Amino acid sequence: MRVVMFVQSLLSDWHNDGAHFLRGVVSELASRGHKVVCYEPRTSRSVEGLLKAAGPHPIEAVLRLYPALDVIRYVPATLDVAVALKGADLVLVHQWNEPELVARIGQTRKNSHFMRLFFHDTHHRALSDPERMRDFDLSAYDGVLATGEALRAAHVKHGWAKAAWTWHEAADVRIFKPLLARTMTGEMMKRDLVYVGNWSSEPNRDAAIHELVIEPIKQLGLDADICGAGYPAKLADELLAADIRYRGWVPGYALPESYAQHYATVHVPPSQMIPGVPKGRLFEALACGIPVISGPWDDIEGLFTPGKDFLVAEDTRAMMRHLRDLLSDTEMAGALAARGRATVLGRHTCAHRVDQLLAIHASLHS
């Protein structure tokens, strides 16, 4: 089967965490004998930000680590959509694409009775600002792959597409897996805590990171690292003054090693999130076998078992209590990590999502 994807970027995951999941989907499809071609704009904000922050090396590393990744960087004004879609059996168009391109792909799809075309929606926009969805013409699309049930229900309610399915993100366990910490002496020397999360302008995001990450580190005097893109200079200075190492952006493929070098990590749910759906970072951290403490979110879809797969901390005091417990009880920490990883391996890998995608595709041909 020939699969075509239109994405923000798969070459870069700078401010583009969803690339981790879609790279895993590409790898899984390729391992099953499918041909996948990915189109991304040459002027991708993610690629430009990566090159400015780290140069070309991370992109070169991605191409080595993901040999199945076939990326075509296009100029929107000269993209021949008909040529791009020629012979395609399944087409996935991510919601970060421009509405004009989304519409052009839909119009081209009308000439094919065999192609199946899906809009991949991973954003809370359809819930928080449904009027903006009117910019997208999905009338020729077979359906929407929504990253959460609430998002799927919104598409059904408003009739933006013919059908909608819940298609959660997941962990690419080819990349996100437990590693042994490496040191110059070969000894297992771990630091206490790592937090991985890009900065954003979301309401209350600053307060949540201070409450659940920075304050517990300061009050407990932890040996900690914070990784992520876009932190304001003022906050970076605050971290330095508190003896917290700010590592800046870390490529997705390097995160397993970062997790291996620490005893625990923290997940801060976004303030603007699809109800019941955590950030993909949670799936990835659990897959790497590190104990996770999460800020509060309502797992209404039953993706995990909070308290068993990971711990939940509502505020600074609860976070400090959980961190003390994990860092002082290695048996407890190991059991928590093992349970979380087992849940991911049993239900939330890219292989599971590809199984679902192919089943949806097959159902439209039956």
VEXMIGU-621653 format. One record per residue (C-alpha): residue number from 0; residue in one letter; chain; x, y, z. Coordinates in pm, 1 decimal, padded with zeros to 6 digits. Last residue first. Layout:
BEGIN
R   k r c        x        y        z
R NUM A A        X        Y        Z
...
This chain:
BEGIN
R   k r c        x        y        z
R 365 S A -01568.3 -00353.8  00295.0
R 364 H A -01338.8 -00085.4  00154.4
R 363 L A -01403.9  00169.2  00428.4
R 362 S A -01350.9 -00098.8  00692.1
R 361 A A -01002.4 -00172.5  00554.0
R 360 H A -00885.5  00184.4  00615.7
R 359 I A -01022.9  00178.1  00970.2
R 358 A A -00846.9 -00153.6  01034.8
R 357 L A -00523.9 -00016.7  00888.2
R 356 L A -00538.4  00281.3  01122.1
R 355 Q A -00617.8  00063.6  01424.2
R 354 D A -00325.9 -00171.5  01364.1
R 353 V A -00109.0  00134.9  01300.9
R 352 R A -00213.5  00272.2  01639.5
R 351 H A -00122.5 -00049.5  01819.1
R 350 A A  00214.6 -00061.6  01639.9
R 349 C A  00276.9  00299.6  01745.0
R 348 T A  00260.2  00178.4  02102.8
R 347 H A -00010.6  00244.3  02362.2
R 346 R A -00190.0 -00069.6  02473.9
R 345 G A  00026.4 -00351.2  02611.0
R 344 L A  00366.4 -00188.9  02572.7
R 343 V A  00236.6  00134.0  02727.1
R 342 T A  00075.0 -00049.9  03018.2
R 341 A A  00391.0 -00254.6  03077.0
R 340 R A  00598.7  00064.9  03086.3
R 339 G A  00378.1  00213.6  03355.9
R 338 R A  00385.3 -00104.5  03565.7
R 337 A A  00763.6 -00134.5  03541.1
R 336 A A  00815.4  00229.6  03637.9
R 335 L A  00590.8  00200.8  03941.2
R 334 A A  00758.1 -00123.6  04052.8
R 333 G A  01103.4  00028.7  04014.4
R 332 A A  01011.8  00339.1  04214.4
R 331 M A  00867.5  00128.8  04496.6
R 330 E A  01177.5 -00088.4  04509.3
R 329 T A  01405.5  00216.8  04491.5
R 328 D A  01245.8  00376.0  04795.4
R 327 S A  01414.2  00704.3  04895.2
R 326 L A  01389.8  00888.6  04563.2
R 325 L A  01037.5  00768.9  04497.2
R 324 D A  00900.9  00856.3  04841.5
R 323 R A  01068.3  01198.6  04861.6
R 322 L A  00944.3  01278.0  04510.9
R 321 H A  00590.0  01178.4  04601.9
R 320 R A  00588.3  01403.9  04908.7
R 319 M A  00740.4  01696.2  04720.9
R 318 M A  00477.5  01665.6  04445.7
R 317 A A  00199.5  01654.9  04703.2
R 316 R A  00330.9  01970.6  04869.0
R 315 T A  00372.4  02152.2  04538.7
R 314 D A  00020.3  02080.4  04415.8
R 313 E A -00217.1  01818.7  04276.8
R 312 A A  00041.4  01541.3  04246.6
R 311 V A -00046.9  01219.3  04063.8
R 310 L A  00168.2  00906.2  04060.0
R 309 F A  00223.0  00693.9  03751.0
R 308 D A  00109.5  00354.7  03619.7
R 307 K A -00036.8  00265.0  03959.1
R 306 G A -00167.7  00591.0  04105.2
R 305 P A -00334.4  00681.6  03778.6
R 304 T A -00445.8  00367.8  03591.5
R 303 F A -00394.5  00448.2  03225.2
R 302 L A -00585.2  00518.5  02903.4
R 301 G A -00919.1  00505.3  03082.0
R 300 E A -01086.5  00760.6  02856.1
R 299 I A -01186.2  00993.1  03140.5
R 298 D A -00825.8  01021.9  03257.9
R 297 D A -00891.4  01353.8  03435.2
R 296 W A -00570.5  01552.9  03468.7
R 295 P A -00364.5  01641.8  03775.3
R 294 G A  00012.2  01697.5  03752.5
R 293 S A  00203.2  01383.5  03680.9
R 292 I A  00474.6  01196.7  03868.5
R 291 V A  00658.4  00951.8  03646.3
R 290 P A  00896.0  00667.1  03730.8
R 289 I A  01131.7  00598.5  03436.1
R 288 G A  01091.6  00290.3  03216.5
R 287 C A  01151.2  00454.4  02879.1
R 286 A A  00798.5  00361.3  02765.8
R 285 L A  00663.9  00558.3  03062.1
R 284 A A  00855.8  00865.5  02946.0
R 283 E A  00726.4  00826.5  02591.1
R 282 F A  00359.2  00783.8  02680.6
R 281 L A  00378.2  01085.5  02913.0
R 280 R A  00558.4  01299.5  02656.2
R 279 G A  00266.7  01246.2  02417.5
R 278 K A  00075.7  01502.7  02621.8
R 277 P A -00218.5  01369.4  02816.9
R 276 V A -00571.5  01310.8  02676.8
R 275 G A -00877.9  01306.4  02903.8
R 274 P A -01013.1  01642.2  02792.1
R 273 I A -00817.7  01783.8  02495.6
R 272 M A -00574.5  02024.0  02652.5
R 271 Q A -00538.1  02393.1  02721.5
R 270 S A -00367.9  02408.1  03059.9
R 269 P A -00113.1  02157.3  02936.6
R 268 P A -00046.8  01859.9  03164.0
R 267 V A  00284.6  01882.6  03352.8
R 266 H A  00462.1  01544.6  03354.3
R 265 V A  00746.9  01504.2  03601.8
R 264 T A  01048.0  01273.9  03581.9
R 263 A A  01230.2  01034.0  03812.1
R 262 Y A  01564.7  00868.2  03887.4
R 261 H A  01767.0  01042.8  03618.7
R 260 Q A  02035.6  00951.8  03363.1
R 259 A A  01817.7  00697.7  03182.2
R 258 Y A  01558.1  00969.4  03116.9
R 257 S A  01817.9  01179.9  02937.6
R 256 E A  01928.3  00874.5  02737.2
R 255 P A  01569.7  00808.4  02631.9
R 254 L A  01534.8  01178.7  02539.5
R 253 A A  01808.3  01180.0  02274.6
R 252 Y A  01581.6  01066.8  01984.9
R 251 G A  01341.3  01346.8  02069.6
R 250 P A  01604.1  01615.1  02027.1
R 249 V A  01677.2  01814.7  02346.2
R 248 W A  01590.5  02184.6  02362.6
R 247 G A  01748.0  02386.3  02639.5
R 246 R A  01953.5  02217.6  02912.9
R 245 Y A  01847.2  02436.4  03203.8
R 244 R A  02038.7  02310.7  03507.8
R 243 I A  01875.8  02403.0  03837.8
R 242 D A  02107.6  02579.2  04083.3
R 241 A A  01825.6  02812.5  04195.9
R 240 A A  02001.2  03113.5  04041.3
R 239 L A  02038.3  02919.0  03715.0
R 238 L A  01667.6  02839.1  03713.8
R 237 E A  01579.7  03204.9  03767.8
R 236 D A  01813.6  03307.4  03485.6
R 235 A A  01639.1  03061.8  03251.1
R 234 L A  01307.6  03213.4  03365.4
R 233 K A  01417.1  03566.3  03273.8
R 232 A A  01563.8  03446.7  02943.7
R 231 P A  01227.4  03306.7  02837.9
R 230 Y A  01214.3  02928.2  02781.2
R 229 G A  01159.8  02850.7  02412.6
R 228 A A  01266.3  02491.5  02381.9
R 227 G A  01276.7  02224.2  02649.2
R 226 C A  01485.4  02046.2  02908.2
R 225 I A  01497.6  02101.3  03284.6
R 224 D A  01763.4  01922.8  03489.0
R 223 A A  01771.8  01838.8  03859.1
R 222 D A  01991.5  01759.6  04157.1
R 221 L A  01725.4  01822.4  04419.6
R 220 G A  01737.8  02073.0  04704.0
R 219 L A  01398.8  01963.2  04833.9
R 218 Q A  01258.0  02315.9  04842.7
R 217 K A  01418.7  02421.1  04515.7
R 216 I A  01321.8  02110.6  04319.8
R 215 P A  00966.6  02115.8  04459.1
R 214 E A  00937.1  02488.4  04367.3
R 213 I A  01062.5  02447.2  04010.3
R 212 V A  00858.9  02149.5  03894.8
R 211 L A  00496.2  02131.0  04008.2
R 210 E A  00427.6  02484.2  04128.3
R 209 H A  00668.7  02675.4  03903.9
R 208 I A  00573.1  02472.3  03597.9
R 207 A A  00201.9  02519.1  03675.3
R 206 A A  00236.1  02895.0  03731.2
R 205 D A  00414.8  02952.1  03401.0
R 204 R A  00156.3  02743.7  03215.3
R 203 N A -00134.3  02939.2  03370.9
R 202 P A -00263.0  03053.6  03029.8
R 201 E A -00069.4  02892.5  02744.7
R 200 S A  00221.4  03099.0  02611.8
R 199 S A  00443.1  02797.6  02563.4
R 198 W A  00769.5  02656.7  02695.3
R 197 N A  00871.6  02311.6  02579.9
R 196 G A  00863.4  02025.7  02827.1
R 195 V A  01102.5  01771.0  02969.5
R 194 Y A  01155.2  01767.7  03347.0
R 193 V A  01444.5  01566.5  03484.4
R 192 L A  01491.9  01459.9  03845.5
R 191 D A  01742.9  01311.2  04088.5
R 190 R A  02069.0  01269.2  03899.4
R 189 K A  02208.7  00926.5  03822.6
R 188 M A  02557.8  00782.8  03853.7
R 187 M A  02576.5  00422.2  03735.6
R 186 E A  02954.1  00387.7  03700.3
R 185 G A  03122.6  00352.7  03360.0
R 184 T A  03383.2  00610.4  03455.4
R 183 M A  03290.5  00863.1  03185.9
R 182 T A  02923.0  00799.7  03247.0
R 181 R A  02646.8  00614.7  03065.1
R 180 A A  02299.4  00553.4  03205.2
R 179 L A  02157.3  00225.4  03081.1
R 178 L A  01868.1  00259.2  02840.2
R 177 P A  01496.6  00191.2  02876.8
R 176 K A  01290.0  00238.9  02558.4
R 175 F A  01164.7  00526.6  02345.6
R 174 I A  01324.9  00474.6  02003.9
R 173 R A  01179.6  00147.1  01876.1
R 172 V A  00907.8  00195.8  02135.1
R 171 D A  00749.3  00477.9  01935.8
R 170 A A  00505.5  00578.2  02206.0
R 169 A A  00140.1  00660.1  02142.9
R 168 E A -00095.7  00931.0  02016.5
R 167 H A -00463.0  00853.1  02030.1
R 166 W A -00684.2  00782.0  01730.3
R 165 T A -01050.3  00842.8  01811.0
R 164 W A -01249.4  00803.1  01489.2
R 163 A A -01454.8  01049.9  01289.3
R 162 A A -01697.7  01027.8  00998.0
R 161 K A -01830.1  01234.9  00706.6
R 160 A A -01645.4  01549.3  00810.8
R 159 W A -01720.7  01884.6  00975.9
R 158 G A -02057.7  01760.8  01097.0
R 157 H A -02062.4  01987.4  01401.5
R 156 K A -02152.0  01713.1  01647.9
R 155 V A -01936.9  01449.2  01477.0
R 154 H A -01628.7  01670.6  01478.6
R 153 A A -01692.8  01763.9  01840.3
R 152 A A -01733.7  01396.8  01935.9
R 151 R A -01392.9  01314.7  01788.9
R 150 L A -01236.4  01595.7  01992.7
R 149 A A -01397.0  01469.1  02312.0
R 148 E A -01279.5  01116.6  02227.0
R 147 G A -00916.9  01221.9  02183.3
R 146 T A -00646.4  01241.2  01915.2
R 145 A A -00898.7  01272.9  01634.6
R 144 L A -00860.3  01083.2  01306.4
R 143 V A -01114.6  01259.6  01087.5
R 142 G A -01306.3  01111.2  00798.6
R 141 D A -01338.1  01009.4  00436.4
R 140 Y A -01237.7  01358.9  00327.5
R 139 A A -01415.3  01529.3  00036.6
R 138 S A -01620.1  01761.7  00260.0
R 137 L A -01321.6  01845.3  00480.9
R 136 D A -01305.3  02214.2  00390.4
R 135 F A -01110.4  02373.7  00674.6
R 134 D A -01169.2  02740.4  00756.9
R 133 R A -01492.3  02641.1  00933.3
R 132 M A -01269.4  02482.4  01196.4
R 131 R A -01191.2  02831.7  01323.2
R 130 E A -01550.3  02867.9  01444.3
R 129 P A -01494.4  02574.7  01680.3
R 128 D A -01266.5  02781.9  01906.0
R 127 S A -01200.2  02592.6  02229.3
R 126 L A -01320.8  02247.1  02123.3
R 125 A A -01215.3  02234.9  01756.9
R 124 R A -00896.9  02420.9  01853.5
R 123 H A -00793.2  02153.5  02106.8
R 122 H A -00537.0  02021.2  01859.2
R 121 T A -00442.7  01672.1  01742.4
R 120 D A -00658.7  01647.1  01429.6
R 119 H A -00546.1  01411.2  01150.9
R 118 F A -00766.3  01465.2  00845.4
R 117 F A -00808.1  01138.2  00655.5
R 116 L A -00824.6  01046.6  00286.1
R 115 R A -00885.8  00699.0  00146.8
R 114 M A -00779.6  00658.7 -00217.0
R 113 F A -00963.7  00402.5 -00427.0
R 112 H A -01235.1  00605.3 -00600.8
R 111 S A -00992.4  00877.4 -00703.5
R 110 N A -01087.7  01200.8 -00883.0
R 109 K A -01253.8  01346.0 -00573.0
R 108 R A -00917.1  01317.6 -00392.5
R 107 T A -00787.3  01613.4 -00591.3
R 106 Q A -01051.8  01842.1 -00439.6
R 105 G A -00969.5  01718.8 -00090.1
R 104 I A -00597.6  01777.2 -00140.0
R 103 R A -00668.0  02130.6 -00258.8
R 102 A A -00891.2  02195.6  00046.4
R 101 V A -00624.2  02088.8  00296.6
R 100 L A -00372.1  02297.7  00100.8
R  99 E A -00587.3  02610.1  00135.7
R  98 P A -00654.4  02534.9  00503.0
R  97 E A -00277.6  02546.2  00574.9
R  96 N A -00137.0  02228.3  00726.3
R  95 W A -00111.0  02203.8  01105.4
R  94 Q A -00420.2  01975.9  01108.1
R  93 H A -00226.5  01680.8  00967.8
R  92 V A -00328.3  01530.1  00634.4
R  91 L A -00315.8  01149.6  00613.1
R  90 V A -00351.1  00983.6  00273.9
R  89 L A -00414.8  00612.8  00215.4
R  88 D A -00407.0  00428.1 -00115.7
R  87 A A -00186.9  00674.7 -00303.6
R  86 G A -00112.2  00602.1 -00670.0
R  85 K A -00071.2  00969.0 -00759.6
R  84 L A -00121.0  01185.0 -00450.3
R  83 A A  00194.4  01394.1 -00485.5
R  82 V A  00145.0  01425.9 -00861.6
R  81 A A -00211.5  01552.3 -00815.9
R  80 V A -00096.5  01790.9 -00542.5
R  79 D A  00153.7  01966.1 -00768.9
R  78 L A  00334.2  02186.6 -00517.1
R  77 T A  00457.3  02509.9 -00678.2
R  76 A A  00299.7  02772.6 -00451.6
R  75 P A  00335.1  02554.1 -00142.4
R  74 V A  00713.4  02508.7 -00178.7
R  73 Y A  00788.6  02146.8 -00094.2
R  72 R A  01013.4  01941.4  00131.1
R  71 I A  00982.3  01572.2  00039.1
R  70 V A  01055.1  01334.1  00324.6
R  69 D A  01112.5  00957.2  00296.4
R  68 L A  01164.6  00831.6  00653.0
R  67 A A  01218.8  00455.4  00641.4
R  66 P A  01581.0  00491.1  00758.9
R  65 Y A  01467.3  00653.3  01086.0
R  64 L A  01779.8  00668.1  01302.8
R  63 R A  02008.7  00788.5  01022.3
R  62 L A  01760.3  01046.6  00889.7
R  61 V A  01698.5  01167.9  01244.7
R  60 A A  02072.6  01206.9  01306.9
R  59 E A  02112.6  01427.3  00998.2
R  58 I A  01822.6  01638.5  01119.2
R  57 P A  01982.7  01670.8  01463.5
R  56 H A  02318.9  01772.8  01306.4
R  55 P A  02182.8  02057.0  01089.4
R  54 G A  02234.3  02345.2  01337.2
R  53 A A  02124.5  02342.1  01699.3
R  52 A A  01904.5  02639.7  01785.3
R  51 K A  01885.1  02819.2  01450.0
R  50 L A  01855.9  02496.0  01255.2
R  49 L A  01590.6  02371.6  01495.8
R  48 G A  01383.6  02690.2  01470.7
R  47 E A  01391.9  02680.0  01091.1
R  46 V A  01291.0  02314.3  01090.1
R  45 S A  00999.0  02375.7  01328.2
R  44 R A  00877.7  02687.4  01149.3
R  43 S A  00858.9  02484.4  00827.8
R  42 T A  00959.7  02693.9  00525.8
R  41 R A  01025.5  02392.9  00303.0
R  40 P A  00675.7  02269.2  00374.6
R  39 E A  00639.2  01899.6  00466.0
R  38 Y A  00544.3  01601.7  00252.2
R  37 C A  00591.1  01246.8  00377.6
R  36 V A  00608.2  00938.3  00153.7
R  35 V A  00527.8  00594.4  00298.3
R  34 K A  00560.5  00262.2  00113.8
R  33 H A  00403.6 -00028.3  00302.8
R  32 G A  00592.8 -00350.4  00372.1
R  31 R A  00498.8 -00409.2  00734.2
R  30 S A  00820.2 -00252.6  00865.6
R  29 A A  00736.9  00054.2  00654.1
R  28 L A  00405.9  00100.7  00835.3
R  27 E A  00580.8  00074.4  01171.1
R  26 S A  00853.8  00321.8  01080.1
R  25 V A  00599.8  00572.9  00946.0
R  24 V A  00387.0  00539.5  01259.4
R  23 G A  00695.4  00591.5  01476.0
R  22 R A  00785.4  00906.0  01284.1
R  21 L A  00425.1  01017.2  01337.8
R  20 F A  00454.8  00976.7  01715.6
R  19 H A  00784.5  01162.1  01756.9
R  18 A A  00673.2  01436.4  01514.2
R  17 G A  00388.2  01522.8  01750.7
R  16 D A  00639.3  01696.1  01977.4
R  15 N A  00680.7  01986.1  01734.8
R  14 H A  00845.1  02276.9  01918.4
R  13 W A  01169.5  02141.2  01768.1
R  12 D A  01069.5  01794.1  01647.2
R  11 S A  01235.6  01835.8  01308.8
R  10 L A  01261.2  01608.9  01002.1
R   9 L A  00902.3  01499.0  01052.5
R   8 S A  00757.9  01842.7  00990.2
R   7 Q A  00421.3  02017.5  00977.1
R   6 V A  00271.9  01714.0  00805.0
R   5 F A  00120.7  01591.3  00478.3
R   4 M A  00136.4  01212.1  00474.4
R   3 V A  00115.6  00974.2  00177.1
R   2 V A  00071.0  00598.4  00210.1
R   1 R A  00119.3  00352.3 -00077.7
R   0 M A  00000.0  00000.0  00000.0
